[in-house]
Amino acid sequence: MPHDTTNQPAPVRPWGIGRLAPYPTTVKLPFTTITIDPDTQTGVFRDHRGRIVEMGKHGTSSGTETSTSTNLDSQPDQGHDQDSQKD
C-alpha cells in the first residue's frame, strides 16, 4: 500500500540553519601542558620547554543562603535569602 502524504505538512528549513557560521580563527595558546600542583591543587601551565607560563589571576567568590519559614508546618510559605562576595 503506498504511503499517503496529502495530510502531511511541507518540509520547513530548520530555524537554526541561519545561525550557523564558520568557526572563528584559532589562536595558538601560550602553553603546551597543564598539570596539578599537589600542594595548592591549582593548574600549572608549562610551555614547550617546560617553563611555567603565567596565565593571569582570577577572582574567587563565596556565597551563603538561609532558609525562612512563615508557618509552623513549613509547607507553602517558604522563602530564602542569598548573598555573595567576590574579590
C-alpha positions as CSV (number, residue, x, y, z in Angstrom):
1,M,0.0,0.0,0.0
2,P,1.5,3.4,-1.0
3,H,2.2,6.0,1.7
4,D,-0.3,8.9,1.6
5,T,1.4,12.3,2.1
6,T,-1.6,14.6,1.3
7,N,-2.2,15.4,5.0
8,Q,1.5,16.0,6.0
9,P,2.9,19.5,6.2
10,A,5.5,20.6,3.7
11,P,9.2,20.3,4.8
12,V,10.4,23.5,6.5
13,R,14.0,24.7,6.7
14,P,15.2,24.5,10.4
15,W,15.5,27.9,12.0
16,G,19.0,27.2,13.4
17,I,20.5,26.9,9.9
18,G,20.5,30.7,9.6
19,R,22.6,30.9,12.8
20,L,25.4,28.7,11.5
21,A,28.7,30.4,10.8
22,P,32.3,29.3,10.2
23,Y,34.4,28.8,13.3
24,P,36.5,31.9,14.2
25,T,40.2,31.9,13.5
26,T,42.0,29.8,16.1
27,V,44.7,31.2,18.3
28,K,47.9,29.4,19.5
29,L,47.8,29.1,23.2
30,P,50.9,30.1,25.2
31,F,51.1,26.7,27.0
32,T,51.6,23.1,26.0
33,T,50.8,21.1,29.1
34,I,48.8,21.5,32.3
35,T,49.5,19.7,35.5
36,I,48.0,20.0,39.0
37,D,50.3,21.3,41.8
38,P,49.8,18.8,44.7
39,D,50.2,21.5,47.4
40,T,47.8,24.2,46.0
41,Q,45.6,21.9,43.9
42,T,45.8,24.5,41.1
43,G,46.7,24.1,37.4
44,V,50.3,24.7,36.4
45,F,50.7,25.7,32.8
46,R,54.0,25.0,31.0
47,D,55.3,26.0,27.6
48,H,57.0,23.6,25.1
49,R,60.3,23.9,27.0
50,G,58.8,23.0,30.4
51,R,58.9,26.6,31.7
52,I,55.9,27.8,33.8
53,V,53.6,30.2,31.9
54,E,51.7,32.8,34.0
55,M,48.0,32.6,32.9
56,G,46.8,35.6,34.9
57,K,44.9,35.9,38.1
58,H,41.3,35.0,38.6
59,G,39.0,36.2,41.4
60,T,37.2,34.0,43.9
61,S,33.7,34.1,45.2
62,S,31.7,32.7,48.0
63,G,28.0,32.7,49.0
64,T,25.6,31.9,51.8
65,E,22.0,31.0,51.7
66,T,19.5,31.0,54.6
67,S,16.0,29.4,54.6
68,T,13.0,31.0,56.1
69,S,9.5,29.7,57.0
70,T,6.5,31.8,57.9
71,N,4.3,29.0,59.2
72,L,4.6,26.1,61.7
73,D,4.3,23.2,59.2
74,S,6.9,24.7,56.8
75,Q,4.8,24.0,53.8
76,P,3.9,26.6,51.1
77,D,5.2,29.8,52.8
78,Q,8.9,29.3,52.4
79,G,11.5,31.8,51.2
80,H,15.2,32.2,51.3
81,D,17.9,34.8,51.1
82,Q,21.2,34.7,49.2
83,D,24.3,36.9,49.2
84,S,27.6,36.6,47.6
85,Q,31.1,38.1,47.8
86,K,33.6,38.4,45.0
87,D,37.1,39.7,45.1
